Amino acid sequence: MPNVSNLVKTIQDIMRKDAGTYGDAQRLEQLGWMFFLKIFDDREKEMELVRDAYKSPLPKSLRWST
């Protein structure tokens, strides 16, 4: 796995090219949400394996894997 700081820098460089984001504060907020959603998705996959009756609180269309 690559170094986290290098990964974040690479993502920031890509986001800086996007005309839809204005400033580092907005990019940082979006990056935080992306990390949260990815981690949440990984935990959900784990819960689906561990608990038979686990049901995601998120609709399928809003999940990271979709």
mmCIF file as Biopython writes it, N, C-alpha, C and O atoms, coordinates in Angstrom:
data_model
#
loop_
_atom_site.group_PDB
_atom_site.id
_atom_site.type_symbol
_atom_site.label_atom_id
_atom_site.label_alt_id
_atom_site.label_comp_id
_atom_site.label_asym_id
_atom_site.label_entity_id
_atom_site.label_seq_id
_atom_site.pdbx_PDB_ins_code
_atom_site.Cartn_x
_atom_site.Cartn_y
_atom_site.Cartn_z
_atom_site.occupancy
_atom_site.B_iso_or_equiv
_atom_site.auth_seq_id
_atom_site.auth_asym_id
_atom_site.pdbx_PDB_model_num
ATOM 1   N N  . MET A ? 1  ? 0.847   -1.180  0.000   1.0 0.0 1  A 1 
ATOM 2   C CA . MET A ? 1  ? 0.000   0.000   0.000   1.0 0.0 1  A 1 
ATOM 3   C C  . MET A ? 1  ? 0.887   1.235   0.000   1.0 0.0 1  A 1 
ATOM 4   O O  . MET A ? 1  ? 1.862   1.306   0.749   1.0 0.0 1  A 1 
ATOM 5   N N  . PRO A ? 2  ? 0.549   2.207   -0.840  1.0 0.0 2  A 1 
ATOM 6   C CA . PRO A ? 2  ? 1.379   3.404   -0.910  1.0 0.0 2  A 1 
ATOM 7   C C  . PRO A ? 2  ? 1.274   4.220   0.375   1.0 0.0 2  A 1 
ATOM 8   O O  . PRO A ? 2  ? 0.329   4.077   1.150   1.0 0.0 2  A 1 
ATOM 9   N N  . ASN A ? 3  ? 2.246   5.056   0.573   1.0 0.0 3  A 1 
ATOM 10  C CA . ASN A ? 3  ? 2.268   5.959   1.709   1.0 0.0 3  A 1 
ATOM 11  C C  . ASN A ? 3  ? 1.015   6.833   1.665   1.0 0.0 3  A 1 
ATOM 12  O O  . ASN A ? 3  ? 0.664   7.361   0.609   1.0 0.0 3  A 1 
ATOM 13  N N  . VAL A ? 4  ? 0.344   6.987   2.797   1.0 0.0 4  A 1 
ATOM 14  C CA . VAL A ? 4  ? -0.917  7.727   2.849   1.0 0.0 4  A 1 
ATOM 15  C C  . VAL A ? 4  ? -0.721  9.180   2.437   1.0 0.0 4  A 1 
ATOM 16  O O  . VAL A ? 4  ? -1.552  9.729   1.713   1.0 0.0 4  A 1 
ATOM 17  N N  . SER A ? 5  ? 0.348   9.805   2.878   1.0 0.0 5  A 1 
ATOM 18  C CA . SER A ? 5  ? 0.563   11.217  2.519   1.0 0.0 5  A 1 
ATOM 19  C C  . SER A ? 5  ? 0.770   11.373  1.012   1.0 0.0 5  A 1 
ATOM 20  O O  . SER A ? 5  ? 0.309   12.356  0.431   1.0 0.0 5  A 1 
ATOM 21  N N  . ASN A ? 6  ? 1.449   10.432  0.375   1.0 0.0 6  A 1 
ATOM 22  C CA . ASN A ? 6  ? 1.608   10.487  -1.084  1.0 0.0 6  A 1 
ATOM 23  C C  . ASN A ? 6  ? 0.274   10.276  -1.785  1.0 0.0 6  A 1 
ATOM 24  O O  . ASN A ? 6  ? -0.014  10.916  -2.797  1.0 0.0 6  A 1 
ATOM 25  N N  . LEU A ? 7  ? -0.529  9.384   -1.247  1.0 0.0 7  A 1 
ATOM 26  C CA . LEU A ? 7  ? -1.850  9.129   -1.815  1.0 0.0 7  A 1 
ATOM 27  C C  . LEU A ? 7  ? -2.729  10.378  -1.721  1.0 0.0 7  A 1 
ATOM 28  O O  . LEU A ? 7  ? -3.394  10.749  -2.688  1.0 0.0 7  A 1 
ATOM 29  N N  . VAL A ? 8  ? -2.729  11.017  -0.560  1.0 0.0 8  A 1 
ATOM 30  C CA . VAL A ? 8  ? -3.526  12.232  -0.370  1.0 0.0 8  A 1 
ATOM 31  C C  . VAL A ? 8  ? -3.042  13.327  -1.309  1.0 0.0 8  A 1 
ATOM 32  O O  . VAL A ? 8  ? -3.858  14.027  -1.909  1.0 0.0 8  A 1 
ATOM 33  N N  . LYS A ? 9  ? -1.725  13.487  -1.447  1.0 0.0 9  A 1 
ATOM 34  C CA . LYS A ? 9  ? -1.178  14.509  -2.343  1.0 0.0 9  A 1 
ATOM 35  C C  . LYS A ? 9  ? -1.602  14.248  -3.785  1.0 0.0 9  A 1 
ATOM 36  O O  . LYS A ? 9  ? -1.973  15.180  -4.498  1.0 0.0 9  A 1 
ATOM 37  N N  . THR A ? 10 ? -1.553  13.008  -4.215  1.0 0.0 10 A 1 
ATOM 38  C CA . THR A ? 10 ? -1.974  12.658  -5.568  1.0 0.0 10 A 1 
ATOM 39  C C  . THR A ? 10 ? -3.448  12.994  -5.791  1.0 0.0 10 A 1 
ATOM 40  O O  . THR A ? 10 ? -3.819  13.547  -6.826  1.0 0.0 10 A 1 
ATOM 41  N N  . ILE A ? 11 ? -4.277  12.654  -4.811  1.0 0.0 11 A 1 
ATOM 42  C CA . ILE A ? 11 ? -5.706  12.962  -4.918  1.0 0.0 11 A 1 
ATOM 43  C C  . ILE A ? 11 ? -5.922  14.469  -4.959  1.0 0.0 11 A 1 
ATOM 44  O O  . ILE A ? 11 ? -6.727  14.960  -5.751  1.0 0.0 11 A 1 
ATOM 45  N N  . GLN A ? 12 ? -5.202  15.211  -4.106  1.0 0.0 12 A 1 
ATOM 46  C CA . GLN A ? 12 ? -5.327  16.670  -4.103  1.0 0.0 12 A 1 
ATOM 47  C C  . GLN A ? 12 ? -4.921  17.264  -5.446  1.0 0.0 12 A 1 
ATOM 48  O O  . GLN A ? 12 ? -5.574  18.184  -5.936  1.0 0.0 12 A 1 
ATOM 49  N N  . ASP A ? 13 ? -3.867  16.757  -6.037  1.0 0.0 13 A 1 
ATOM 50  C CA . ASP A ? 13 ? -3.422  17.257  -7.342  1.0 0.0 13 A 1 
ATOM 51  C C  . ASP A ? 13 ? -4.502  17.039  -8.402  1.0 0.0 13 A 1 
ATOM 52  O O  . ASP A ? 13 ? -4.740  17.906  -9.244  1.0 0.0 13 A 1 
ATOM 53  N N  . ILE A ? 14 ? -5.148  15.884  -8.355  1.0 0.0 14 A 1 
ATOM 54  C CA . ILE A ? 14 ? -6.231  15.595  -9.304  1.0 0.0 14 A 1 
ATOM 55  C C  . ILE A ? 14 ? -7.406  16.535  -9.046  1.0 0.0 14 A 1 
ATOM 56  O O  . ILE A ? 14 ? -7.992  17.073  -9.986  1.0 0.0 14 A 1 
ATOM 57  N N  . MET A ? 15 ? -7.749  16.731  -7.778  1.0 0.0 15 A 1 
ATOM 58  C CA . MET A ? 15 ? -8.884  17.585  -7.430  1.0 0.0 15 A 1 
ATOM 59  C C  . MET A ? 15 ? -8.635  19.051  -7.795  1.0 0.0 15 A 1 
ATOM 60  O O  . MET A ? 15 ? -9.578  19.774  -8.118  1.0 0.0 15 A 1 
ATOM 61  N N  . ARG A ? 16 ? -7.381  19.492  -7.747  1.0 0.0 16 A 1 
ATOM 62  C CA . ARG A ? 16 ? -7.069  20.882  -8.105  1.0 0.0 16 A 1 
ATOM 63  C C  . ARG A ? 16 ? -7.379  21.171  -9.573  1.0 0.0 16 A 1 
ATOM 64  O O  . ARG A ? 16 ? -7.636  22.318  -9.938  1.0 0.0 16 A 1 
ATOM 65  N N  . LYS A ? 17 ? -7.356  20.154  -10.401 1.0 0.0 17 A 1 
ATOM 66  C CA . LYS A ? 17 ? -7.651  20.317  -11.831 1.0 0.0 17 A 1 
ATOM 67  C C  . LYS A ? 17 ? -9.151  20.413  -12.097 1.0 0.0 17 A 1 
ATOM 68  O O  . LYS A ? 17 ? -9.565  20.816  -13.183 1.0 0.0 17 A 1 
ATOM 69  N N  . ASP A ? 18 ? -9.968  20.042  -11.107 1.0 0.0 18 A 1 
ATOM 70  C CA . ASP A ? 18 ? -11.425 20.050  -11.266 1.0 0.0 18 A 1 
ATOM 71  C C  . ASP A ? 18 ? -11.952 21.470  -11.084 1.0 0.0 18 A 1 
ATOM 72  O O  . ASP A ? 18 ? -11.721 22.102  -10.053 1.0 0.0 18 A 1 
ATOM 73  N N  . ALA A ? 19 ? -12.657 21.958  -12.087 1.0 0.0 19 A 1 
ATOM 74  C CA . ALA A ? 19 ? -13.197 23.318  -12.020 1.0 0.0 19 A 1 
ATOM 75  C C  . ALA A ? 19 ? -14.336 23.431  -11.007 1.0 0.0 19 A 1 
ATOM 76  O O  . ALA A ? 19 ? -14.718 24.543  -10.643 1.0 0.0 19 A 1 
ATOM 77  N N  . GLY A ? 20 ? -14.878 22.321  -10.552 1.0 0.0 20 A 1 
ATOM 78  C CA . GLY A ? 20 ? -16.004 22.345  -9.629  1.0 0.0 20 A 1 
ATOM 79  C C  . GLY A ? 20 ? -15.628 22.527  -8.176  1.0 0.0 20 A 1 
ATOM 80  O O  . GLY A ? 20 ? -16.512 22.706  -7.338  1.0 0.0 20 A 1 
ATOM 81  N N  . THR A ? 21 ? -14.340 22.489  -7.846  1.0 0.0 21 A 1 
ATOM 82  C CA . THR A ? 21 ? -13.922 22.688  -6.457  1.0 0.0 21 A 1 
ATOM 83  C C  . THR A ? 21 ? -13.183 24.009  -6.337  1.0 0.0 21 A 1 
ATOM 84  O O  . THR A ? 21 ? -12.358 24.363  -7.180  1.0 0.0 21 A 1 
ATOM 85  N N  . TYR A ? 22 ? -13.501 24.732  -5.266  1.0 0.0 22 A 1 
ATOM 86  C CA . TYR A ? 22 ? -12.941 26.060  -5.084  1.0 0.0 22 A 1 
ATOM 87  C C  . TYR A ? 22 ? -12.161 26.124  -3.779  1.0 0.0 22 A 1 
ATOM 88  O O  . TYR A ? 22 ? -12.747 26.274  -2.707  1.0 0.0 22 A 1 
ATOM 89  N N  . GLY A ? 23 ? -10.873 26.013  -3.868  1.0 0.0 23 A 1 
ATOM 90  C CA . GLY A ? 23 ? -10.021 26.177  -2.700  1.0 0.0 23 A 1 
ATOM 91  C C  . GLY A ? 23 ? -9.750  24.892  -1.951  1.0 0.0 23 A 1 
ATOM 92  O O  . GLY A ? 23 ? -10.468 23.900  -2.073  1.0 0.0 23 A 1 
ATOM 93  N N  . ASP A ? 24 ? -8.680  24.948  -1.167  1.0 0.0 24 A 1 
ATOM 94  C CA . ASP A ? 24 ? -8.247  23.772  -0.410  1.0 0.0 24 A 1 
ATOM 95  C C  . ASP A ? 24 ? -9.257  23.353  0.656   1.0 0.0 24 A 1 
ATOM 96  O O  . ASP A ? 24 ? -9.381  22.164  0.950   1.0 0.0 24 A 1 
ATOM 97  N N  . ALA A ? 25 ? -9.983  24.316  1.242   1.0 0.0 25 A 1 
ATOM 98  C CA . ALA A ? 25 ? -10.955 23.967  2.282   1.0 0.0 25 A 1 
ATOM 99  C C  . ALA A ? 25 ? -12.047 23.064  1.712   1.0 0.0 25 A 1 
ATOM 100 O O  . ALA A ? 25 ? -12.424 22.080  2.347   1.0 0.0 25 A 1 
ATOM 101 N N  . GLN A ? 26 ? -12.550 23.379  0.542   1.0 0.0 26 A 1 
ATOM 102 C CA . GLN A ? 26 ? -13.589 22.554  -0.071  1.0 0.0 26 A 1 
ATOM 103 C C  . GLN A ? 26 ? -13.021 21.205  -0.489  1.0 0.0 26 A 1 
ATOM 104 O O  . GLN A ? 26 ? -13.687 20.182  -0.325  1.0 0.0 26 A 1 
ATOM 105 N N  . ARG A ? 27 ? -11.817 21.182  -1.019  1.0 0.0 27 A 1 
ATOM 106 C CA . ARG A ? 27 ? -11.199 19.905  -1.412  1.0 0.0 27 A 1 
ATOM 107 C C  . ARG A ? 27 ? -10.955 19.027  -0.192  1.0 0.0 27 A 1 
ATOM 108 O O  . ARG A ? 27 ? -11.143 17.812  -0.257  1.0 0.0 27 A 1 
ATOM 109 N N  . LEU A ? 28 ? -10.541 19.625  0.916   1.0 0.0 28 A 1 
ATOM 110 C CA . LEU A ? 28 ? -10.300 18.866  2.137   1.0 0.0 28 A 1 
ATOM 111 C C  . LEU A ? 28 ? -11.602 18.243  2.651   1.0 0.0 28 A 1 
ATOM 112 O O  . LEU A ? 28 ? -11.616 17.091  3.085   1.0 0.0 28 A 1 
ATOM 113 N N  . GLU A ? 29 ? -12.696 19.015  2.599   1.0 0.0 29 A 1 
ATOM 114 C CA . GLU A ? 29 ? -13.995 18.494  3.024   1.0 0.0 29 A 1 
ATOM 115 C C  . GLU A ? 29 ? -14.417 17.315  2.147   1.0 0.0 29 A 1 
ATOM 116 O O  . GLU A ? 29 ? -14.872 16.291  2.656   1.0 0.0 29 A 1 
ATOM 117 N N  . GLN A ? 30 ? -14.267 17.460  0.841   1.0 0.0 30 A 1 
ATOM 118 C CA . GLN A ? 30 ? -14.645 16.378  -0.074  1.0 0.0 30 A 1 
ATOM 119 C C  . GLN A ? 30 ? -13.761 15.155  0.123   1.0 0.0 30 A 1 
ATOM 120 O O  . GLN A ? 30 ? -14.242 14.024  0.068   1.0 0.0 30 A 1 
ATOM 121 N N  . LEU A ? 31 ? -12.481 15.375  0.351   1.0 0.0 31 A 1 
ATOM 122 C CA . LEU A ? 31 ? -11.552 14.271  0.579   1.0 0.0 31 A 1 
ATOM 123 C C  . LEU A ? 31 ? -11.910 13.530  1.869   1.0 0.0 31 A 1 
ATOM 124 O O  . LEU A ? 31 ? -11.851 12.301  1.920   1.0 0.0 31 A 1 
ATOM 125 N N  . GLY A ? 32 ? -12.277 14.275  2.902   1.0 0.0 32 A 1 
ATOM 126 C CA . GLY A ? 32 ? -12.697 13.658  4.158   1.0 0.0 32 A 1 
ATOM 127 C C  . GLY A ? 32 ? -13.913 12.770  3.966   1.0 0.0 32 A 1 
ATOM 128 O O  . GLY A ? 32 ? -13.969 11.665  4.506   1.0 0.0 32 A 1 
ATOM 129 N N  . TRP A ? 33 ? -14.899 13.249  3.193   1.0 0.0 33 A 1 
ATOM 130 C CA . TRP A ? 33 ? -16.091 12.447  2.909   1.0 0.0 33 A 1 
ATOM 131 C C  . TRP A ? 33 ? -15.738 11.213  2.094   1.0 0.0 33 A 1 
ATOM 132 O O  . TRP A ? 33 ? -16.290 10.138  2.331   1.0 0.0 33 A 1 
ATOM 133 N N  . MET A ? 34 ? -14.834 11.348  1.145   1.0 0.0 34 A 1 
ATOM 134 C CA . MET A ? 34 ? -14.449 10.181  0.333   1.0 0.0 34 A 1 
ATOM 135 C C  . MET A ? 34 ? -13.805 9.109   1.210   1.0 0.0 34 A 1 
ATOM 136 O O  . MET A ? 34 ? -14.115 7.925   1.074   1.0 0.0 34 A 1 
ATOM 137 N N  . PHE A ? 35 ? -12.908 9.523   2.111   1.0 0.0 35 A 1 
ATOM 138 C CA . PHE A ? 35 ? -12.287 8.550   3.027   1.0 0.0 35 A 1 
ATOM 139 C C  . PHE A ? 35 ? -13.338 7.906   3.922   1.0 0.0 35 A 1 
ATOM 140 O O  . PHE A ? 35 ? -13.330 6.690   4.116   1.0 0.0 35 A 1 
ATOM 141 N N  . PHE A ? 36 ? -14.242 8.716   4.468   1.0 0.0 36 A 1 
ATOM 142 C CA . PHE A ? 36 ? -15.291 8.179   5.329   1.0 0.0 36 A 1 
ATOM 143 C C  . PHE A ? 36 ? -16.127 7.141   4.593   1.0 0.0 36 A 1 
ATOM 144 O O  . PHE A ? 36 ? -16.355 6.049   5.113   1.0 0.0 36 A 1 
ATOM 145 N N  . LEU A ? 37 ? -16.586 7.472   3.385   1.0 0.0 37 A 1 
ATOM 146 C CA . LEU A ? 37 ? -17.436 6.553   2.635   1.0 0.0 37 A 1 
ATOM 147 C C  . LEU A ? 37 ? -16.710 5.267   2.271   1.0 0.0 37 A 1 
ATOM 148 O O  . LEU A ? 37 ? -17.311 4.193   2.297   1.0 0.0 37 A 1 
ATOM 149 N N  . LYS A ? 38 ? -15.439 5.357   1.936   1.0 0.0 38 A 1 
ATOM 150 C CA . LYS A ? 38 ? -14.664 4.152   1.601   1.0 0.0 38 A 1 
ATOM 151 C C  . LYS A ? 38 ? -14.494 3.267   2.831   1.0 0.0 38 A 1 
ATOM 152 O O  . LYS A ? 38 ? -14.674 2.051   2.753   1.0 0.0 38 A 1 
ATOM 153 N N  . ILE A ? 39 ? -14.151 3.868   3.957   1.0 0.0 39 A 1 
ATOM 154 C CA . ILE A ? 39 ? -13.979 3.099   5.191   1.0 0.0 39 A 1 
ATOM 155 C C  . ILE A ? 39 ? -15.305 2.482   5.615   1.0 0.0 39 A 1 
ATOM 156 O O  . ILE A ? 39 ? -15.350 1.322   6.025   1.0 0.0 39 A 1 
ATOM 157 N N  . PHE A ? 40 ? -16.392 3.259   5.516   1.0 0.0 40 A 1 
ATOM 158 C CA . PHE A ? 40 ? -17.719 2.762   5.864   1.0 0.0 40 A 1 
ATOM 159 C C  . PHE A ? 40 ? -18.086 1.567   4.989   1.0 0.0 40 A 1 
ATOM 160 O O  . PHE A ? 40 ? -18.636 0.583   5.484   1.0 0.0 40 A 1 
ATOM 161 N N  . ASP A ? 41 ? -17.786 1.646   3.694   1.0 0.0 41 A 1 
ATOM 162 C CA . ASP A ? 41 ? -18.080 0.548   2.773   1.0 0.0 41 A 1 
ATOM 163 C C  . ASP A ? 41 ? -17.298 -0.709  3.151   1.0 0.0 41 A 1 
ATOM 164 O O  . ASP A ? 41 ? -17.840 -1.813  3.129   1.0 0.0 41 A 1 
ATOM 165 N N  . ASP A ? 42 ? -16.031 -0.537  3.496   1.0 0.0 42 A 1 
ATOM 166 C CA . ASP A ? 42 ? -15.223 -1.689  3.912   1.0 0.0 42 A 1 
ATOM 167 C C  . ASP A ? 42 ? -15.789 -2.333  5.178   1.0 0.0 42 A 1 
ATOM 168 O O  . ASP A ? 42 ? -15.822 -3.557  5.300   1.0 0.0 42 A 1 
ATOM 169 N N  . ARG A ? 43 ? -16.235 -1.496  6.120   1.0 0.0 43 A 1 
ATOM 170 C CA . ARG A ? 43 ? -16.821 -2.029  7.351   1.0 0.0 43 A 1 
ATOM 171 C C  . ARG A ? 43 ? -18.136 -2.758  7.065   1.0 0.0 43 A 1 
ATOM 172 O O  . ARG A ? 43 ? -18.431 -3.782  7.680   1.0 0.0 43 A 1 
ATOM 173 N N  . GLU A ? 44 ? -18.914 -2.227  6.135   1.0 0.0 44 A 1 
ATOM 174 C CA . GLU A ? 44 ? -20.173 -2.892  5.781   1.0 0.0 44 A 1 
ATOM 175 C C  . GLU A ? 44 ? -19.925 -4.271  5.183   1.0 0.0 44 A 1 
ATOM 176 O O  . GLU A ? 44 ? -20.627 -5.229  5.505   1.0 0.0 44 A 1 
ATOM 177 N N  . LYS A ? 45 ? -18.938 -4.368  4.325   1.0 0.0 45 A 1 
ATOM 178 C CA . LYS A ? 45 ? -18.605 -5.677  3.745   1.0 0.0 45 A 1 
ATOM 179 C C  . LYS A ? 45 ? -18.224 -6.659  4.843   1.0 0.0 45 A 1 
ATOM 180 O O  . LYS A ? 45 ? -18.606 -7.829  4.807   1.0 0.0 45 A 1 
ATOM 181 N N  . GLU A ? 46 ? -17.466 -6.168  5.822   1.0 0.0 46 A 1 
ATOM 182 C CA . GLU A ? 46 ? -17.068 -7.001  6.952   1.0 0.0 46 A 1 
ATOM 183 C C  . GLU A ? 46 ? -18.297 -7.423  7.765   1.0 0.0 46 A 1 
ATOM 184 O O  . GLU A ? 46 ? -18.416 -8.586  8.152   1.0 0.0 46 A 1 
ATOM 185 N N  . MET A ? 47 ? -19.209 -6.481  8.022   1.0 0.0 47 A 1 
ATOM 186 C CA . MET A ? 47 ? -20.409 -6.787  8.795   1.0 0.0 47 A 1 
ATOM 187 C C  . MET A ? 47 ? -21.300 -7.794  8.066   1.0 0.0 47 A 1 
ATOM 188 O O  . MET A ? 47 ? -21.912 -8.649  8.706   1.0 0.0 47 A 1 
ATOM 189 N N  . GLU A ? 48 ? -21.381 -7.704  6.745   1.0 0.0 48 A 1 
ATOM 190 C CA . GLU A ? 48 ? -22.182 -8.645  5.974   1.0 0.0 48 A 1 
ATOM 191 C C  . GLU A ? 48 ? -21.656 -10.072 6.122   1.0 0.0 48 A 1 
ATOM 192 O O  . GLU A ? 48 ? -22.429 -11.029 6.072   1.0 0.0 48 A 1 
ATOM 193 N N  . LEU A ? 49 ? -20.349 -10.214 6.303   1.0 0.0 49 A 1 
ATOM 194 C CA . LEU A ? 49 ? -19.759 -11.537 6.491   1.0 0.0 49 A 1 
ATOM 195 C C  . LEU A ? 49 ? -19.954 -12.056 7.909   1.0 0.0 49 A 1 
ATOM 196 O O  . LEU A ? 49 ? -20.139 -13.255 8.119   1.0 0.0 49 A 1 
ATOM 197 N N  . VAL A ? 50 ? -19.914 -11.150 8.880   1.0 0.0 50 A 1 
ATOM 198 C CA . VAL A ? 50 ? -19.970 -11.550 10.289  1.0 0.0 50 A 1 
ATOM 199 C C  . VAL A ? 50 ? -21.402 -11.735 10.785  1.0 0.0 50 A 1 
ATOM 200 O O  . VAL A ? 50 ? -21.682 -12.667 11.540  1.0 0.0 50 A 1 
ATOM 201 N N  . ARG A ? 51 ? -22.301 -10.862 10.370  1.0 0.0 51 A 1 
ATOM 202 C CA . ARG A ? 51 ? -23.692 -10.913 10.841  1.0 0.0 51 A 1 
ATOM 203 C C  . ARG A ? 51 ? -24.629 -11.364 9.716   1.0 0.0 51 A 1 
ATOM 204 O O  . ARG A ? 51 ? -24.629 -10.802 8.621   1.0 0.0 51 A 1 
ATOM 205 N N  . ASP A ? 52 ? -25.402 -12.364 10.007  1.0 0.0 52 A 1 
ATOM 206 C CA . ASP A ? 52 ? -26.322 -12.901 8.996   1.0 0.0 52 A 1 
ATOM 207 C C  . ASP A ? 52 ? -27.416 -11.909 8.631   1.0 0.0 52 A 1 
ATOM 208 O O  . ASP A ? 52 ? -27.796 -11.821 7.464   1.0 0.0 52 A 1 
ATOM 209 N N  . ALA A ? 53 ? -27.928 -11.166 9.594   1.0 0.0 53 A 1 
ATOM 210 C CA . ALA A ? 53 ? -29.075 -10.294 9.354   1.0 0.0 53 A 1 
ATOM 211 C C  . ALA A ? 53 ? -28.669 -8.834  9.126   1.0 0.0 53 A 1 
ATOM 212 O O  . ALA A ? 53 ? -29.507 -7.940  9.243   1.0 0.0 53 A 1 
ATOM 213 N N  . TYR A ? 54 ? -27.410 -8.583  8.806   1.0 0.0 54 A 1 
ATOM 214 C CA . TYR A ? 54 ? -26.978 -7.189  8.635   1.0 0.0 54 A 1 
ATOM 215 C C  . TYR A ? 54 ? -27.626 -6.575  7.398   1.0 0.0 54 A 1 
ATOM 216 O O  . TYR A ? 54 ? -27.637 -7.174  6.322   1.0 0.0 54 A 1 
ATOM 217 N N  . LYS A ? 55 ? -28.164 -5.372  7.572   1.0 0.0 55 A 1 
ATOM 218 C CA . LYS A ? 55 ? -28.751 -4.624  6.465   1.0 0.0 55 A 1 
ATOM 219 C C  . LYS A ? 55 ? -28.162 -3.226  6.487   1.0 0.0 55 A 1 
ATOM 220 O O  . LYS A ? 55 ? -28.199 -2.549  7.515   1.0 0.0 55 A 1 
ATOM 221 N N  . SER A ? 56 ? -27.626 -2.797  5.373   1.0 0.0 56 A 1 
ATOM 222 C CA . SER A ? 56 ? -26.995 -1.489  5.285   1.0 0.0 56 A 1 
ATOM 223 C C  . SER A ? 56 ? -28.013 -0.370  5.472   1.0 0.0 56 A 1 
ATOM 224 O O  . SER A ? 56 ? -29.131 -0.459  4.964   1.0 0.0 56 A 1 
ATOM 225 N N  . PRO A ? 57 ? -27.636 0.688   6.200   1.0 0.0 57 A 1 
ATOM 226 C CA . PRO A ? 57 ? -28.538 1.830   6.336   1.0 0.0 57 A 1 
ATOM 227 C C  . PRO A ? 57 ? -28.563 2.713   5.081   1.0 0.0 57 A 1 
ATOM 228 O O  . PRO A ? 57 ? -29.432 3.573   4.939   1.0 0.0 57 A 1 
ATOM 229 N N  . LEU A ? 58 ? -27.611 2.495   4.178   1.0 0.0 58 A 1 
ATOM 230 C CA . LEU A ? 58 ? -27.531 3.298   2.956   1.0 0.0 58 A 1 
ATOM 231 C C  . LEU A ? 58 ? -28.229 2.598   1.799   1.0 0.0 58 A 1 
ATOM 232 O O  . LEU A ? 58 ? -28.106 1.382   1.652   1.0 0.0 58 A 1 
ATOM 233 N N  . PRO A ? 59 ? -28.955 3.339   0.981   1.0 0.0 59 A 1 
ATOM 234 C CA . PRO A ? 59 ? -29.515 2.740   -0.238  1.0 0.0 59 A 1 
ATOM 235 C C  . PRO A ? 59 ? -28.377 2.288   -1.154  1.0 0.0 59 A 1 
ATOM 236 O O  . PRO A ? 59 ? -27.290 2.866   -1.132  1.0 0.0 59 A 1 
ATOM 237 N N  . LYS A ? 60 ? -28.624 1.269   -1.947  1.0 0.0 60 A 1 
ATOM 238 C CA . LYS A ? 60 ? -27.589 0.728   -2.844  1.0 0.0 60 A 1 
ATOM 239 C C  . LYS A ? 60 ? -26.971 1.795   -3.737  1.0 0.0 60 A 1 
ATOM 240 O O  . LYS A ? 60 ? -25.768 1.764   -3.997  1.0 0.0 60 A 1 
ATOM 241 N N  . SER A ? 61 ? -27.775 2.732   -4.207  1.0 0.0 61 A 1 
ATOM 242 C CA . SER A ? 61 ? -27.284 3.750   -5.138  1.0 0.0 61 A 1 
ATOM 243 C C  . SER A ? 61 ? -26.293 4.722   -4.495  1.0 0.0 61 A 1 
ATOM 244 O O  . SER A ? 61 ? -25.566 5.415   -5.207  1.0 0.0 61 A 1 
ATOM 245 N N  . LEU A ? 62 ? -26.252 4.784   -3.167  1.0 0.0 62 A 1 
ATOM 246 C CA . LEU A ? 62 ? -25.362 5.720   -2.476  1.0 0.0 62 A 1 
ATOM 247 C C  . LEU A ? 62 ? -24.118 5.055   -1.893  1.0 0.0 62 A 1 
ATOM 248 O O  . LEU A ? 62 ? -23.312 5.715   -1.238  1.0 0.0 62 A 1 
ATOM 249 N N  . ARG A ? 63 ? -23.960 3.781   -2.122  1.0 0.0 63 A 1 
ATOM 250 C CA . ARG A ? 63 ? -22.813 3.070   -1.557  1.0 0.0 63 A 1 
ATOM 251 C C  . ARG A ? 63 ? -21.558 3.279   -2.401  1.0 0.0 63 A 1 
ATOM 252 O O  . ARG A ? 63 ? -21.633 3.474   -3.615  1.0 0.0 63 A 1 
ATOM 253 N N  . TRP A ? 64 ? -20.425 3.235   -1.746  1.0 0.0 64 A 1 
ATOM 254 C CA . TRP A ? 64 ? -19.133 3.422   -2.408  1.0 0.0 64 A 1 
ATOM 255 C C  . TRP A ? 64 ? -18.941 2.412   -3.523  1.0 0.0 64 A 1 
ATOM 256 O O  . TRP A ? 64 ? -18.487 2.765   -4.612  1.0 0.0 64 A 1 
ATOM 257 N N  . SER A ? 65 ? -19.278 1.168   -3.266  1.0 0.0 65 A 1 
ATOM 258 C CA . SER A ? 65 ? -19.037 0.104   -4.240  1.0 0.0 65 A 1 
ATOM 259 C C  . SER A ? 65 ? -19.922 0.226   -5.475  1.0 0.0 65 A 1 
ATOM 260 O O  . SER A ? 65 ? -19.642 -0.388  -6.504  1.0 0.0 65 A 1 
ATOM 261 N N  . THR A ? 66 ? -20.976 1.009   -5.377  1.0 0.0 66 A 1 
ATOM 262 C CA . THR A ? 66 ? -21.854 1.207   -6.531  1.0 0.0 66 A 1 
ATOM 263 C C  . THR A ? 66 ? -21.408 2.419   -7.293  1.0 0.0 66 A 1 
ATOM 264 O O  . THR A ? 66 ? -22.014 2.768   -8.306  1.0 0.0 66 A 1 
#
